[in-house]
Amino acid sequence: MVGGGGGGASSTWRNAYQEIANSKPLFVAIYATVFLGIVFSSLYVFSAVYSANSSSSTSWLSSPPSIPRSIENTRHADQSSNFSKPTTLGAGSLPPTSNPQIMQIKPIWESPPRNTRFPPLKTFRLTKQLVQQRVKDNVIIVTFGNYAFMDFILSWVKHLTDLGLSNLLVGAMDTKLLEALYWKGVPVFDMGSHMSTADVGWGSPTFHKMGREKVILIDAILPYGVELLMCDTDMVWLKDPLPYLARYPEADVLTSSDQVVPTVVDDSLDLWQQAGAAYNIGIFHWRPTESSKKLAREWKEMLLADDKIWDQNGFNDIVRRQLGPSVDGDSGLVYAFDGSLKLGVLPASIFCSGHTYFVQAMYQQLRLEPYAVHTTFQYAGTEGKRHRLREAMVFYDPPEYYDAPGGFVSFKPSIPKSMLLDGEHNLETHFSLINYQIKQIRTALAIASLLKRTLVMPPLWCRLDRLWFGHPGVLVGSMTRQPFLCPLDHVFEVNTMLKEQPEEEFGPAINFREYSFLDNPSLPRHVKESWLDVQLCQEGAEDCGAPNKTSRPGILRFPKRSNEEMFKTTFSSFKDVKVIQFSSMQDAFVGFTDKRREEKFRNRVKRYVGIWCCVENHDPGHIYYDIYWDEKSDWKPMPPQSAEDDHPPW
């Protein structure tokens, strides 16, 4: 018995002590030596037993030099691991610990002390222990990227931590991102990619390299025995997905898709028989089963053998090698890949693409709560993705974004009901609606430039959807309503608007914000409360045009068709006002007095608008928007009639 053994040891020590007390001094020293020997021998035995039990659970670890505590106990991928040596990813090691289960993990966003040095790169190695320290319910949520996507990554992490999730890791593809995330207290590991810090651009060779890094990462993590929720950085989580994923414990892989036509109207998996669109690998969940490991391995081998294969196309090809039958009659899972992999297609209504969320608002129409939004189906590169998330108020910007130097200018757009709702939804009615709005925006851009303020763009209404191919106006079977509130990149070239241009040719830059900016909860109180309403009025009317007087506090009546000098004189008195909102832009400004400045302004803004796409059965099928459409009496919405005509209207 354990109790008996303990009592015997106690009795031995007690008798020895009594004998020492009754002996002569010479024997006192002898007995003391014996007594201490017994004590230390006992401690050694207990220590040896404990160490044997502990080491059995961490025998897979090697023992490199000790790592500083300031790393938040994150252990990461070796810098020497790179694209040419993918098998080294995740092969790193950690310092031994007697009981890793009780190691303290610092909270996310708790930065390391500033008086500490940045640890050596080898300490940021991806390891099994790192992953197991961060899992929740055996799930790890992972994204990766380079420094160009730093703000996307911070938004991604912030959404998860706001949802109470800390079981996340970020793979850094360059050391600049690695260091930046480390000092912000974000769990990060080194992917050893040695990648550029610049935006790679969709479809570029570096973009394809990033795709290969993804499958290498999946193949490295699955053997750790954890479930992997793999995400692109251009998506955000709006609701904790773990309970949803747990509803399908038999699934080997659950993937999002580019499905735009609903196959279900509740929150069950999309019907695999009807979900014919591409599976999208920007959001997918992997369980560490033999089937999923085999899929990851074969997918990796396919991509490494042919650098021309896009990772998503490769995934679709290999998964759809066999599709069917259903696993059972209820779950919505299907046998795929080699006939043993159990696959589920996440519902596009709540694991949203850029179309089902920003265009269709499918989740709203079906009265469902979205779990995620991925910024696909957009037309302005990384800048367009960022702007869409800002429009939806799900992108986290620094405080200075909400308090721009010089303040803001906005306006209430004016759209006649007939232009928005009457008649058929066709090319003519769509372009009439868009042209009516862009003329007002053109005036607002001029006023913003004149007053050196940042323009808050208005909401933009469309009658027709925009895609990359010919269609009848909206996708057949989709839930797109007409008209609908369309993303800015449907009409405007957001990336061009943000691009630095030489001032001598294009005039001063014109900063802008998304239409929802003034409703964003992140807008500071001192900005919200510093407001001037400008009501346009006919010159000569009562109280119209009094430069330094307001009819009521916070309200200014200002004459229509004012010139540059009138604007400068009047609004110089309101430089400290954060937000100036005009009641309308109709006939608000007659133009710049300086013709050279007018020319530069025109040169800039005529590049701001893009194309609508596309007319069916016509090549080319796109139609160029023209921000100065009203100056051309014969302007009509027509696609180019020849290759020579296929150019922007400038």
C-alpha positions as CSV (number, residue, x, y, z in Angstrom):
1,M,0.0,0.0,0.0
2,V,1.1,3.5,-0.6
3,G,0.1,4.6,2.8
4,G,2.1,1.8,4.4
5,G,5.2,2.6,2.5
6,G,5.0,6.2,3.5
7,G,4.5,5.3,7.2
8,G,7.6,2.9,7.1
9,A,9.8,5.7,5.8
10,S,8.6,8.1,8.4
11,S,9.2,5.5,11.2
12,T,12.8,4.9,10.0
13,W,13.6,8.6,10.0
14,R,12.1,9.0,13.5
15,N,14.1,6.1,15.1
16,A,17.3,7.4,13.5
17,Y,16.7,10.8,15.0
18,Q,16.1,9.4,18.5
19,E,19.3,7.3,18.3
20,I,21.3,10.4,17.4
21,A,19.9,12.3,20.3
22,N,21.0,9.5,22.8
23,S,24.5,9.0,21.3
24,K,27.9,10.5,22.0
25,P,29.2,13.4,20.0
26,L,31.3,11.2,17.7
27,F,28.3,9.2,16.8
28,V,26.3,12.3,16.3
29,A,28.3,13.2,13.3
30,I,28.1,9.6,11.9
31,Y,24.4,9.4,12.3
32,A,23.9,12.9,10.8
33,T,25.8,11.8,7.7
34,V,23.7,8.6,7.4
35,F,20.5,10.6,8.0
36,L,21.3,13.1,5.2
37,G,22.3,10.3,2.9
38,I,18.9,8.7,3.4
39,V,17.1,12.0,2.7
40,F,19.0,12.8,-0.5
41,S,18.6,9.2,-1.7
42,S,14.9,9.3,-1.3
43,L,14.6,12.7,-3.1
44,Y,16.7,11.2,-6.0
45,V,14.4,8.2,-6.3
46,F,11.3,10.3,-6.4
47,S,12.8,12.7,-8.9
48,A,13.9,9.8,-11.2
49,V,10.4,8.3,-11.1
50,Y,8.8,11.7,-11.9
51,S,11.2,12.5,-14.7
52,A,10.6,9.1,-16.3
53,N,6.8,9.8,-16.4
54,S,7.3,13.3,-17.7
55,S,9.8,12.5,-20.4
56,S,7.6,9.8,-21.9
57,S,5.1,12.5,-23.1
58,T,7.8,14.8,-24.7
59,S,10.3,12.2,-26.1
60,W,9.7,13.6,-29.6
61,L,11.4,16.9,-28.5
62,S,15.1,17.5,-29.0
63,S,17.1,19.8,-26.7
64,P,18.5,23.0,-28.3
65,P,19.8,25.9,-26.2
66,S,17.2,27.7,-24.0
67,I,14.9,30.2,-25.7
68,P,14.1,33.6,-24.0
69,R,10.8,33.8,-22.2
70,S,9.9,36.9,-24.1
71,I,9.0,34.9,-27.2
72,E,5.5,34.2,-25.6
73,N,6.4,30.5,-25.7
74,T,5.9,30.6,-29.5
75,R,8.3,28.2,-31.3
76,H,8.4,28.5,-35.0
77,A,9.6,27.4,-38.4
78,D,13.3,27.4,-39.2
79,Q,14.5,30.3,-41.4
80,S,16.4,27.7,-43.5
81,S,13.1,26.2,-44.5
82,N,12.2,27.6,-47.9
83,F,10.4,26.8,-51.1
84,S,13.2,24.8,-52.5
85,K,13.3,22.6,-49.3
86,P,9.6,22.2,-48.3
87,T,10.2,19.1,-46.2
88,T,12.0,21.1,-43.6
89,L,8.9,23.1,-42.7
90,G,7.8,22.2,-39.2
91,A,10.9,20.1,-38.5
92,G,12.1,22.5,-35.7
93,S,12.7,21.7,-32.1
94,L,12.1,23.2,-28.7
95,P,13.8,23.4,-25.4
96,P,12.7,20.6,-23.0
97,T,10.3,21.3,-20.3
98,S,9.2,19.0,-17.5
99,N,5.6,19.6,-17.9
100,P,4.6,21.5,-21.2
101,Q,0.9,21.2,-20.4
102,I,1.2,23.9,-17.7
103,M,3.5,26.3,-19.6
104,Q,2.1,29.8,-19.5
105,I,1.1,31.3,-22.8
106,K,0.9,35.1,-22.9
107,P,-2.4,36.6,-24.0
108,I,-2.5,37.7,-27.7
109,W,-1.7,41.4,-28.0
110,E,0.5,41.4,-24.9
111,S,3.7,42.7,-26.4
112,P,7.1,41.5,-25.2
113,P,9.1,44.0,-23.0
114,R,10.7,46.7,-25.1
115,N,14.0,46.3,-23.3
116,T,14.4,42.8,-24.6
117,R,16.1,41.9,-27.9
118,F,14.4,40.3,-30.8
119,P,15.1,36.5,-30.6
120,P,17.1,34.7,-33.2
121,L,15.1,33.5,-36.2
122,K,15.7,29.9,-35.4
123,T,13.5,30.3,-32.3
124,F,10.5,31.0,-34.5
125,R,10.3,27.5,-35.8
126,L,7.0,25.8,-36.4
127,T,6.7,22.8,-34.1
128,K,4.2,20.3,-32.8
129,Q,4.6,21.8,-29.3
130,L,3.8,25.3,-30.5
131,V,0.7,24.1,-32.2
132,Q,-0.5,22.0,-29.3
133,Q,0.0,24.9,-26.9
134,R,-2.4,27.1,-28.9
135,V,-5.1,24.6,-29.8
136,K,-8.7,24.8,-28.5
137,D,-10.8,21.7,-28.8
138,N,-7.8,20.3,-30.8
139,V,-8.4,23.0,-33.5
140,I,-5.7,25.5,-34.7
141,I,-6.7,28.4,-36.9
142,V,-3.9,29.5,-39.3
143,T,-3.3,32.2,-41.9
144,F,-0.1,33.4,-43.5
145,G,1.2,36.2,-45.6
146,N,3.9,38.8,-46.2
147,Y,4.3,42.4,-44.8
148,A,2.2,43.8,-47.6
149,F,-0.8,42.2,-45.8
150,M,0.1,43.3,-42.3
151,D,-3.1,45.3,-41.8
152,F,-5.2,42.4,-43.2
153,I,-3.5,40.0,-40.8
154,L,-4.1,42.3,-37.8
155,S,-7.8,42.6,-38.7
156,W,-8.0,38.8,-39.0
157,V,-6.4,38.3,-35.6
158,K,-8.5,41.1,-34.0
159,H,-11.8,39.5,-35.2
160,L,-10.8,36.2,-33.7
161,T,-9.7,37.6,-30.4
162,D,-12.9,39.7,-30.2
163,L,-14.8,36.4,-30.6
164,G,-12.8,35.0,-27.7
165,L,-10.6,32.7,-29.8
166,S,-6.9,32.6,-29.2
167,N,-6.1,29.2,-30.8
168,L,-4.5,30.9,-33.8
169,L,-1.1,31.2,-35.5
170,V,0.2,33.4,-38.3
171,G,2.9,32.3,-40.7
172,A,5.3,35.1,-41.7
173,M,6.7,34.9,-45.2
174,D,9.3,37.6,-44.6
175,T,11.2,38.7,-41.5
176,K,9.7,42.2,-41.6
177,L,6.3,40.8,-40.9
178,L,7.7,38.3,-38.4
179,E,9.3,41.1,-36.3
180,A,6.2,43.4,-36.6
181,L,3.8,40.7,-35.4
182,Y,6.2,39.6,-32.6
183,W,6.4,43.1,-31.1
184,K,2.6,43.3,-31.3
185,G,2.1,40.1,-29.3
186,V,0.7,38.1,-32.2
187,P,1.6,34.4,-32.2
188,V,3.8,34.1,-35.3
189,F,6.1,31.5,-36.8
190,D,8.7,31.8,-39.6
191,M,7.8,30.1,-42.9
192,G,11.3,30.6,-44.2
193,S,10.0,31.8,-47.5
194,H,12.4,34.8,-47.9
195,M,9.7,36.5,-49.8
196,S,9.4,40.2,-50.8
197,T,7.5,42.5,-48.5
198,A,5.6,44.0,-51.5
199,D,2.1,43.1,-52.7
200,V,2.5,40.1,-55.0
201,G,-0.5,40.7,-57.2
202,W,-3.1,38.0,-58.2
203,G,-1.8,35.5,-60.7
204,S,1.8,36.6,-60.5
205,P,4.6,33.9,-60.1
206,T,5.0,35.0,-56.5
207,F,1.3,34.6,-56.0
208,H,1.5,31.0,-57.2
209,K,4.5,30.5,-54.9
210,M,2.3,31.6,-52.0
211,G,-0.2,29.0,-53.0
212,R,2.4,26.3,-52.8
213,E,3.4,27.5,-49.4
214,K,-0.1,26.9,-48.3
215,V,-0.3,23.2,-49.2
216,I,3.2,22.7,-47.8
217,L,2.0,24.2,-44.5
218,I,-1.1,22.0,-44.4
219,D,1.0,18.9,-45.1
220,A,3.3,19.9,-42.3
221,I,0.6,20.5,-39.6
222,L,-1.8,17.6,-40.2
223,P,0.8,15.0,-38.8
224,Y,0.7,16.9,-35.5
225,G,-2.7,15.4,-34.9
226,V,-4.7,18.6,-34.8
227,E,-7.6,19.9,-36.8
228,L,-6.5,22.8,-39.1
229,L,-8.8,25.7,-40.1
230,M,-6.8,27.3,-42.9
231,C,-7.6,30.8,-44.0
232,D,-6.4,33.4,-46.5
233,T,-5.6,36.8,-45.0
234,D,-8.2,38.6,-47.1
235,M,-11.1,37.2,-45.1
236,V,-12.5,37.9,-41.6
237,W,-14.3,35.9,-39.1
238,L,-17.7,37.4,-37.9
239,K,-18.8,34.5,-35.7
240,D,-17.1,31.7,-33.9
241,P,-16.9,28.9,-36.5
242,L,-15.8,26.1,-34.1
243,P,-19.3,25.0,-33.0
244,Y,-20.4,24.8,-36.6
245,L,-17.4,22.7,-37.7
246,A,-18.0,20.4,-34.7
247,R,-21.4,19.6,-36.1
248,Y,-19.7,17.5,-38.8
249,P,-17.3,15.3,-36.9
250,E,-17.1,12.7,-39.7
251,A,-15.9,15.2,-42.2
252,D,-12.3,14.9,-43.3
253,V,-12.4,18.3,-45.2
254,L,-14.9,21.1,-45.1
255,T,-14.4,23.7,-47.8
256,S,-15.8,27.0,-48.8
257,S,-16.8,27.6,-52.4
258,D,-17.5,30.2,-55.1
259,Q,-21.1,29.1,-55.3
260,V,-23.4,32.1,-56.1
261,V,-26.7,30.3,-56.4
262,P,-28.1,29.0,-53.1
263,T,-28.6,25.3,-52.7
264,V,-30.0,25.5,-49.2
265,V,-32.0,28.2,-47.3
266,D,-30.9,27.3,-43.8
267,D,-27.4,26.8,-42.2
268,S,-26.8,23.2,-43.4
269,L,-24.1,22.3,-45.8
270,D,-24.5,23.2,-49.4
271,L,-25.9,20.3,-51.5
272,W,-22.8,18.8,-53.1
273,Q,-24.9,17.7,-56.1
274,Q,-25.9,21.3,-56.9
275,A,-22.7,23.1,-55.7
276,G,-21.0,23.1,-59.1
277,A,-18.8,26.2,-58.6
278,A,-15.2,25.9,-57.7
279,Y,-14.2,24.9,-54.2
280,N,-12.5,27.9,-52.7
281,I,-9.4,27.2,-50.6
282,G,-9.5,30.6,-48.9
283,I,-11.4,29.0,-46.0
284,F,-11.3,25.3,-45.4
285,H,-11.1,22.9,-42.4
286,W,-9.0,19.8,-42.3
287,R,-9.1,16.9,-39.8
288,P,-5.9,14.9,-39.3
289,T,-7.3,11.7,-40.8
290,E,-5.4,9.3,-43.1
291,S,-7.6,10.4,-46.0
292,S,-6.9,14.1,-45.5
293,K,-3.2,13.5,-45.0
294,K,-3.1,11.6,-48.3
295,L,-5.0,14.4,-50.1
296,A,-2.6,17.0,-48.7
297,R,0.4,15.0,-49.7
298,E,-0.8,14.3,-53.3
299,W,-1.9,17.9,-53.7
300,K,1.5,19.1,-52.6
301,E,3.3,16.7,-55.0
302,M,1.1,17.9,-57.9
303,L,1.9,21.5,-57.3
304,L,5.6,21.0,-56.8
305,A,5.8,19.0,-60.0
306,D,4.2,21.7,-62.1
307,D,4.7,25.4,-61.2
308,K,2.0,26.4,-63.8
309,I,-0.9,24.8,-61.8
310,W,-2.8,27.3,-59.7
311,D,-3.2,25.8,-56.2
312,Q,-7.0,26.2,-56.2
313,N,-7.4,24.5,-59.6
314,G,-5.2,21.7,-58.5
315,F,-7.2,21.2,-55.3
316,N,-10.5,21.1,-57.3
317,D,-9.0,18.7,-59.9
318,I,-7.7,16.2,-57.3
319,V,-10.8,16.4,-55.0
320,R,-13.2,16.0,-57.9
321,R,-11.3,13.0,-59.2
322,Q,-14.1,11.1,-57.7
323,L,-17.3,12.8,-56.3
324,G,-20.0,10.7,-54.9
325,P,-21.9,9.0,-53.5
326,S,-23.2,10.7,-50.4
327,V,-21.8,9.5,-47.2
328,D,-25.3,9.2,-45.7
329,G,-28.7,10.7,-46.1
330,D,-28.5,13.4,-43.5
331,S,-25.1,15.0,-43.1
332,G,-24.6,16.5,-46.5
333,L,-21.1,14.9,-46.8
334,V,-19.9,13.2,-49.9
335,Y,-17.2,10.7,-50.7
336,A,-14.5,12.5,-52.8
337,F,-10.9,12.3,-54.0
338,D,-10.0,8.6,-53.7
339,G,-13.5,7.4,-52.7
340,S,-12.7,7.4,-49.0
341,L,-12.3,11.2,-48.2
342,K,-15.5,12.6,-46.6
343,L,-16.0,16.1,-48.0
344,G,-18.5,18.9,-47.1
345,V,-19.2,22.1,-48.8
346,L,-19.7,25.0,-46.4
347,P,-22.9,27.0,-47.2
348,A,-22.0,30.1,-49.3
349,S,-24.8,32.1,-47.6
350,I,-22.9,32.2,-44.3
351,F,-19.3,31.3,-45.2
352,C,-19.6,34.1,-47.7
353,S,-17.7,35.0,-50.9
354,G,-17.3,38.5,-52.1
355,H,-20.5,38.0,-54.1
356,T,-22.8,36.4,-51.7
357,Y,-21.9,38.9,-49.0
358,F,-21.3,42.3,-50.7
359,V,-23.6,41.9,-53.8
360,Q,-26.4,39.5,-52.9
361,A,-26.3,40.0,-49.1
362,M,-27.7,36.4,-49.2
363,Y,-27.4,36.0,-45.4
364,Q,-29.6,39.0,-44.9
365,Q,-32.3,37.8,-47.2
366,L,-32.3,34.3,-45.7
367,R,-32.2,35.8,-42.1
368,L,-29.0,34.0,-41.3
369,E,-25.9,35.0,-39.3
370,P,-22.7,35.0,-41.4
371,Y,-19.6,33.3,-40.0
372,A,-17.1,34.7,-42.4
373,V,-16.6,36.9,-45.5
374,H,-13.8,36.4,-48.1
375,T,-13.1,39.3,-50.4
376,T,-13.4,37.4,-53.7
377,F,-15.4,38.6,-56.7
378,Q,-13.8,42.0,-56.7
379,Y,-12.1,44.2,-59.3
380,A,-9.4,46.4,-57.8
381,G,-6.7,44.2,-56.3
382,T,-5.7,44.4,-52.7
383,E,-6.9,48.0,-52.4
384,G,-10.3,46.9,-53.5
385,K,-10.4,44.1,-51.0
386,R,-9.5,46.5,-48.2
387,H,-12.1,49.0,-49.3
388,R,-14.8,46.4,-49.4
389,L,-14.1,45.3,-45.8
390,R,-14.1,49.0,-44.8
391,E,-17.5,49.5,-46.5
392,A,-18.8,46.6,-44.4
393,M,-17.1,48.1,-41.3
394,V,-15.2,44.9,-40.6
395,F,-11.7,46.2,-41.2
396,Y,-9.6,47.6,-38.3
397,D,-7.7,50.7,-39.1
398,P,-5.4,52.7,-36.8
399,P,-6.9,55.8,-35.0
400,E,-5.3,58.3,-37.5
401,Y,-7.4,56.8,-40.3
402,Y,-10.5,58.3,-38.6
403,D,-9.0,61.8,-38.0
404,A,-7.4,62.8,-41.3
405,P,-5.5,66.1,-41.5
406,G,-7.7,68.8,-42.9
407,G,-10.9,67.0,-42.0
408,F,-13.6,65.5,-44.1
409,V,-16.2,66.5,-46.7
410,S,-19.3,64.5,-47.5
411,F,-22.7,64.9,-49.2
412,K,-26.2,63.5,-49.4
413,P,-26.6,61.9,-52.8
414,S,-29.7,62.8,-54.7
415,I,-31.3,60.1,-56.9
416,P,-34.8,60.4,-58.5
417,K,-37.0,57.5,-57.7
418,S,-37.8,56.9,-61.3
419,M,-34.1,56.5,-62.1
420,L,-33.6,54.0,-59.4
421,L,-36.8,51.9,-59.7
422,D,-38.7,52.5,-62.9
423,G,-38.5,50.6,-66.1
424,E,-36.5,47.5,-67.0
425,H,-33.1,46.8,-65.6
426,N,-30.9,47.0,-68.7
427,L,-27.8,48.7,-70.0
428,E,-29.6,52.1,-70.6
429,T,-31.2,52.3,-67.2
430,H,-28.1,51.0,-65.4
431,F,-25.8,53.6,-67.1
432,S,-28.3,56.4,-66.6
433,L,-28.3,55.6,-62.9
434,I,-24.5,55.3,-62.6
435,N,-23.8,58.4,-64.7
436,Y,-26.2,60.5,-62.6
437,Q,-24.2,59.5,-59.5
438,I,-20.7,59.8,-60.9
439,K,-21.4,63.4,-62.0
440,Q,-22.2,64.3,-58.4
441,I,-19.1,62.4,-57.2
442,R,-17.0,64.3,-59.8
443,T,-18.1,67.6,-58.3
444,A,-17.5,66.3,-54.7
445,L,-13.9,65.3,-55.7
446,A,-13.3,68.8,-57.0
447,I,-14.6,70.4,-53.8
448,A,-12.5,68.0,-51.7
449,S,-9.4,68.9,-53.7
450,L,-10.2,72.6,-53.4
451,L,-10.8,72.5,-49.6
452,K,-7.9,70.0,-49.0
453,R,-10.3,67.6,-47.3
454,T,-10.8,63.9,-47.5
455,L,-14.0,62.9,-49.4
456,V,-16.4,60.5,-47.8
457,M,-17.8,58.6,-50.8
458,P,-21.6,58.2,-51.1
459,P,-23.3,54.8,-51.3
460,L,-23.4,53.7,-54.9
461,W,-26.5,52.1,-56.5
462,C,-26.4,49.7,-59.4
463,R,-29.0,48.1,-61.5
464,L,-26.7,45.5,-63.1
465,D,-24.1,43.2,-61.6
466,R,-20.4,43.2,-62.8
467,L,-18.6,40.0,-63.7
468,W,-15.8,38.9,-66.0
469,F,-18.0,37.4,-68.6
470,G,-21.2,38.0,-70.5
471,H,-24.4,37.8,-68.5
472,P,-28.0,39.0,-68.7
473,G,-27.6,41.6,-65.9
474,V,-27.5,39.4,-62.8
475,L,-26.5,35.8,-62.4
476,V,-29.5,33.5,-63.1
477,G,-30.6,31.8,-59.9
478,S,-28.7,34.1,-57.6
479,M,-30.5,36.3,-55.0
480,T,-29.1,39.6,-56.4
481,R,-31.8,42.3,-55.9
482,Q,-32.2,45.0,-58.5
483,P,-31.3,47.7,-57.8
484,F,-28.6,46.9,-55.2
485,L,-26.0,48.8,-53.2
486,C,-22.9,47.9,-55.1
487,P,-19.3,48.0,-54.0
488,L,-17.3,51.0,-55.1
489,D,-15.0,48.8,-57.2
490,H,-17.9,47.9,-59.5
491,V,-17.6,51.3,-61.0
492,F,-14.5,53.0,-59.7
493,E,-10.9,51.9,-60.0
494,V,-10.1,52.0,-56.3
495,N,-6.5,50.9,-56.8
496,T,-5.9,53.8,-59.3
497,M,-7.6,56.3,-57.0
498,L,-5.0,55.3,-54.3
499,K,-2.0,55.2,-56.5
500,E,0.6,58.0,-56.2
501,Q,0.7,60.2,-59.3
502,P,3.0,63.0,-60.2
503,E,1.4,66.3,-59.0
504,E,2.7,68.3,-62.0
505,E,0.6,66.1,-64.3
506,F,-2.3,65.1,-62.1
507,G,-2.6,67.8,-59.5
508,P,-2.7,67.1,-55.8
509,A,-3.9,63.7,-54.5
510,I,-7.5,63.4,-53.4
511,N,-8.0,61.2,-50.3
512,F,-11.3,59.4,-49.8
513,R,-13.1,57.2,-47.4
514,E,-15.8,54.5,-47.7
515,Y,-19.4,55.5,-47.7
516,S,-20.0,53.9,-44.2
517,F,-17.1,55.9,-42.7
518,L,-19.2,58.4,-40.6
519,D,-21.3,55.5,-39.2
520,N,-18.2,53.5,-38.1
521,P,-18.1,53.0,-34.3
522,S,-14.4,53.7,-34.4
523,L,-15.0,57.3,-35.5
524,P,-13.8,59.4,-32.5
525,R,-16.3,61.4,-30.6
526,H,-14.5,64.7,-31.2
527,V,-14.9,64.1,-35.0
528,K,-18.6,63.2,-34.8
529,E,-19.3,66.3,-32.7
530,S,-17.4,68.7,-35.0
531,W,-19.9,69.0,-37.8
532,L,-21.2,71.6,-40.2
533,D,-24.2,71.1,-42.4
534,V,-24.1,73.0,-45.7
535,Q,-27.4,73.7,-47.3
536,L,-27.3,74.8,-50.9
537,C,-29.5,77.7,-51.7
538,Q,-30.3,80.0,-54.6
539,E,-28.0,83.1,-54.5
540,G,-30.0,86.1,-53.4
541,A,-32.4,84.1,-51.2
542,E,-32.6,85.1,-47.5
543,D,-29.5,84.1,-45.5
544,C,-27.9,82.6,-48.6
545,G,-24.3,83.4,-49.0
546,A,-23.5,85.1,-45.7
547,P,-19.9,83.9,-45.5
548,N,-19.3,84.1,-41.7
549,K,-22.8,83.7,-40.4
550,T,-24.9,80.6,-39.8
551,S,-28.7,80.7,-39.6
552,R,-28.5,78.2,-36.8
553,P,-25.5,76.7,-35.0
554,G,-23.9,74.0,-37.2
555,I,-25.7,75.0,-40.3
556,L,-24.5,77.1,-43.2
557,R,-26.6,78.2,-46.2
558,F,-24.3,78.4,-49.2
559,P,-25.2,79.5,-52.8
560,K,-25.3,77.0,-55.6
561,R,-22.9,77.4,-58.6
562,S,-20.3,79.0,-56.4
563,N,-16.8,79.6,-57.8
564,E,-13.4,78.7,-56.4
565,E,-12.9,82.0,-54.7
566,M,-16.3,81.8,-53.0
567,F,-15.5,78.3,-51.6
568,K,-12.1,79.4,-50.3
569,T,-13.3,82.6,-48.7
570,T,-16.3,81.0,-47.0
571,F,-14.8,77.7,-45.8
572,S,-11.5,79.2,-44.5
573,S,-13.6,80.1,-41.5
574,F,-14.4,76.5,-40.8
575,K,-10.9,74.9,-41.0
576,D,-11.2,73.5,-37.5
577,V,-14.5,71.8,-38.3
578,K,-13.9,68.1,-38.8
579,V,-16.8,67.2,-41.0
580,I,-18.5,69.4,-43.6
581,Q,-21.6,67.8,-45.1
582,F,-23.3,69.3,-48.2
583,S,-27.0,68.8,-48.7
584,S,-26.4,68.1,-52.3
585,M,-23.7,68.2,-55.0
586,Q,-26.1,69.3,-57.8
587,D,-24.8,72.5,-59.2
588,A,-22.6,73.1,-56.2
589,F,-19.4,74.2,-58.0
590,V,-18.8,75.8,-61.4
591,G,-15.2,74.7,-61.7
592,F,-11.6,75.8,-61.0
593,T,-10.6,79.3,-62.0
594,D,-7.1,78.2,-62.8
595,K,-7.4,76.4,-66.1
596,R,-4.1,74.5,-65.6
597,R,-5.4,73.2,-62.3
598,E,-8.7,72.2,-64.0
599,E,-6.7,70.3,-66.6
600,K,-4.7,68.4,-64.0
601,F,-7.9,67.6,-62.1
602,R,-9.5,66.2,-65.2
603,N,-6.4,64.2,-66.0
604,R,-6.6,62.6,-62.6
605,V,-10.3,61.8,-62.2
606,K,-11.0,60.6,-65.7
607,R,-8.8,57.6,-64.8
608,Y,-10.9,56.9,-61.6
609,V,-13.7,55.0,-63.4
610,G,-13.5,51.6,-64.9
611,I,-15.7,49.3,-66.9
612,W,-18.9,47.4,-66.7
613,C,-18.8,43.8,-67.9
614,C,-20.1,42.2,-69.9
615,V,-22.5,42.2,-72.9
616,E,-23.5,38.7,-73.9
617,N,-22.3,37.4,-77.3
618,H,-20.1,40.3,-78.0
619,D,-16.3,40.5,-78.1
620,P,-15.2,42.6,-76.5
621,G,-18.2,42.8,-74.2
622,H,-17.2,45.5,-71.7
623,I,-18.3,49.1,-71.7
624,Y,-16.2,51.9,-70.4
625,Y,-17.6,54.3,-67.9
626,D,-16.8,58.0,-68.6
627,I,-16.7,60.5,-65.7
628,Y,-17.3,63.3,-68.3
629,W,-20.1,61.5,-70.1
630,D,-22.3,64.7,-69.9
631,E,-19.9,66.6,-72.2
632,K,-20.5,64.3,-75.1
633,S,-23.9,64.7,-76.7
634,D,-23.7,61.4,-78.5
635,W,-22.5,59.3,-75.6
636,K,-24.2,55.9,-75.4
637,P,-23.4,52.7,-73.4
638,M,-21.9,50.5,-76.1
639,P,-19.0,48.1,-76.1
640,P,-16.1,48.8,-78.4
641,Q,-16.9,47.9,-81.9
642,S,-13.3,47.1,-82.9
643,A,-9.9,46.5,-81.3
644,E,-9.0,50.1,-82.2
645,D,-11.9,51.4,-80.2
646,D,-11.1,49.3,-77.1
647,H,-9.5,51.9,-74.9
648,P,-10.6,54.1,-72.0
649,P,-12.2,57.5,-72.9
650,W,-8.9,59.4,-72.4
